[in-house]
């Protein structure tokens, strides 16, 4: 038996995409959902599905504490935490200001860790609970121009593995969701984040190519056969919540299974040759 539907399920990053779809679907299915976002006014329409809404900024300590405290005071231990808040910073590593690197890790990693720390004491007391961390196929492989984002998702994978062992005897399960290509505003945000990178210099053409490749990955034939919608991720999350013994990892969309499988079969040099067919090498004279 999985998490009791009456227990509160806290979902971060619900203003768009996977978080919004997850909160809405779970609420429709009778789960006790708390949908959160930095701007709670973006969540008003989710109330029609039965979701409760709260302000929660995963880069703000006070905001995170207030949200968790409000739920626990109202309903006791949180039954499940779904760490979904995140975005992708693109660009050649040398061109990304360190401020942007820190902001990426604050959102994708440090906020996730802090949310786990905040909900775990009550989960341990209750002797049950689940933490679902939204990673990516990018937590198991790396594309050029995405090193900072991939670094955050590799971190999520490692942290989740350690945490799964550390809390298992307290009755708390830790699950990683690994989406591949999912049609949300994620691709547009990733391409747009190139604005943070320096536009001039030897990486200019490379960064431009990364933006084009990122945007095109979510269009056309590749996405048609290998991608999916945010509902596919939401269904995997509900499957984990309902499972008596949830898996440690759930790959979502054919692209995750195909590309992760391909990466596991290739040497590092082989992978470099493969991605070299998709991205141009930055080189002198560019």
N, C-alpha and C positions, 0 to 999 in steps of 0.2 A: 504494500500500500504506500502511495506517495504522500505528498503534503496534503493535509486536510484543506479543502477549499475554503473553509471558514477562517483559516489563519491568514493574516495579512501578507500580501505579496507586494513588495516594494520594487518598482521599476524606475531606473534612472534614465534620463535622456529621452523623454516621451514627446518632445515637441514635433518630431518628424520621424519618418522612416521606420526602422525596426522597432524602436521603443514604442512609438505610437501604435503601430499595428499589434504589437504584443499586448499592450495594456488594453486596447479595445477588444481584441479577441478573447483574452482571458476573462475580462469583465462580462462579456456576452455569454461566456460558458459558465458563469456563476462563481468565478474566483473573487476573492476579497482583495481587489486591486487598489493600490495607491500609485497613481501615475504622477511622476514628478518631472520638473524642468526648471531651468533658471528663471524663465518667465512663465509663471503659472497661468497667465491670461491666454497663452497658446493652447491650453488644455481644456478650455471650457466645454468644447463639444464632446469631449470624452465622458463627461458626466452623464450624457444620455445613454451611454452603454452600461452605466452602473459603477464606473470607476470613481474613486475619490481622488482629489488632486491636491498637491502640495508644491510649494517652492523648494527647490533643492539644487544648489550649485556645487558640483563636486570639486570645485577649486576653492571653496570657501568653508573653513572649519566650522564657523558658527552656523551656517546654513545646513550643513550635513548633520550636526548635532541636534539642531532644532527639529529637523524632519524626523529623525529616528526617535527622538524623545517624544514627539507628538504622537507617533504611532504606538509606541510602547505604552505610554500613559493611557491611551484610549483602548488598546486591545491586547496589551501584553507582548510577549515575544513575537518578533517578526518570523513568519513561517518560511518565507523565501525572499532572498535579495537577488534581483536581476541587475547586474552591473552592465548596463548598456551604453551609458554616456561615452561618447568618443568621436573623434574625427581624424582625418588623414592630412598630415603635412607633407607636401611633395617638394621635390627639388634636390639638386646635387648637394651633398652634405656640406661642402665647403662654402656654398652660397647662402645657407640658411642662418639667419642671425640667432645667436644663442638664446635670446629672449623667446624666439619662436620655438626653439627646441624645448626649453623649459616649460612653455605653455602646453606643448604637446604631451609631455610626460606628466604634468600636473593633472591634465584631464584624463588621459588614457590609463595611467598607472597609479599615481599617488592618490588620486581620488578614489579609485577602485579599492586600493589597499585600505584606505581610511574607512570606507563604507563597510568593508569586512570587519575591521576592528570594532566598529561601533555596534554592529548587530550581533556579533558572536557571544558576548557575555550572556545575554538573555536566551539566545539559542542554546547555549551550553546548559544553562539552568533548566530549560524546558526539556533537554535531552533529545531534541530533534530540530531539524531545520535544513535548509538547502541554500547554497550560494551558487548562482549561475553567472559565470563570467563570459561576456561576449568577446571572443577573440576574432580570429580570421584565418583563412588559409594562409594569409600573410604572416601568421605567427609560426609557420613551419617552413617558409621559404622567403626569398627576398628578390624583389624586382629592382633594377636600377632606378634611381630617382625617388625611391620610397624608403631609404634607409632609416630615417628618423621614425616614420610610422611603423615600419617593420620592427624596429627596436622596441617600441612600446608593446607590440603584440607578442613578440618573443618573450618579453618580460611577463606579460599576462599568463602565458603558457607555463613558464617556470614557477611563478608565484602560485598558480593554481595547483600545480603538481605537489609542491611542498605543503600547501595548505590542506589539500585533500588528505594527506597522511596525518597531519597534525591534529585535525579535528574529527577524524572518523570515529574514534572511540567515544566521542561525546554525542554521537547520533546525528552529526551534521555531514551532509554530502556536499561535495564541491564538483561542479560540472562545467566543462568548457564547451562553448558552441563555436564552431569554425565555419562561418559562411564563406562561400566563394563570391561570385558575381551576383549581387543583389541590386535590383533596380530601385534606388532611393535617390535622395539628393546627395548621397555620399560621394559619387563620382564627380559631380559638379563642384562640391566643396573641395575635394582633393585637387582638382584642376585649378580651382580658384586660389588655393593656398600657395600656388607658385608666385603669387604677388608678393609674398613675404621674402622670397629669395631675390638675391641680387640679379638684375636683368642683364647687366653688361658682363664682358669678360669671356673666358674660354668655355664656360658652361652654358652660354646663352642659347645656342642652338639645341643643345642637349635638353635643357629645361623646357624649351618650347616643344620638343618632340615628346617629352614625358607628358606634358599637358594634353597633347593631341592623342597619344596612345591611351591615356587614362580615360579621356572622354569617349573615345571610339570603342573601348572595351565594353561599354554599356549599351552599345548600339549594334545593329546589324546581325549577321549570321552567327557570330560567336555567342552573343548573348542569347539569341533565340534558342539555340540548342543546349547551351551550357549554363545559362543564368536562371534566375528566378526572382520572385517578388518577396517583399518582407513577410508576407503571410507564411512562406515556407520556413522562415526562421522562427516565427511565432509558434508554428505547429511543433517544431522540434523542441522548443522551450516547454510547451505544455506536455509533450511526451515525457520529458525529463521530470517535470513536476509530478506527474501521475505515476511514474514508475516505482515499483517496490524496490528495485535495485537499479538506479539510474546508471547509465554508462558514464565513464569519465569524460568522454568526448563524443560530440555529435557533429559530423560533417554535414553541411547543408548546401544544396545545389550540385548538379553534376560537375561544374567547374572545380569545386573544391576537391571532389574525389579524383577527377582526372589529373588536374595540375599537381596536387599533392602526391599522387601516385607516380607521376612522371618525375617529380623532383627526387623521390626516394630511390629511383632507379638510376639516376645520373650522378656521376662524380661532380665535384665542384667545377672542374674545368669543362665538363660536359654541359653543366647548367649555364656557365658563362657563355659557351658557344650558342646555346639555345636562345638565351635572352638577347644575345648579340644580333639575332635575326629580327628582334622586335624593337630594339632600341639602338640608336647610334652611339658609338664610343665617343666621349669627349676627347679631343685631340688638339695638339698644337696647331695654331692657325685658325681655329674656329672663332 
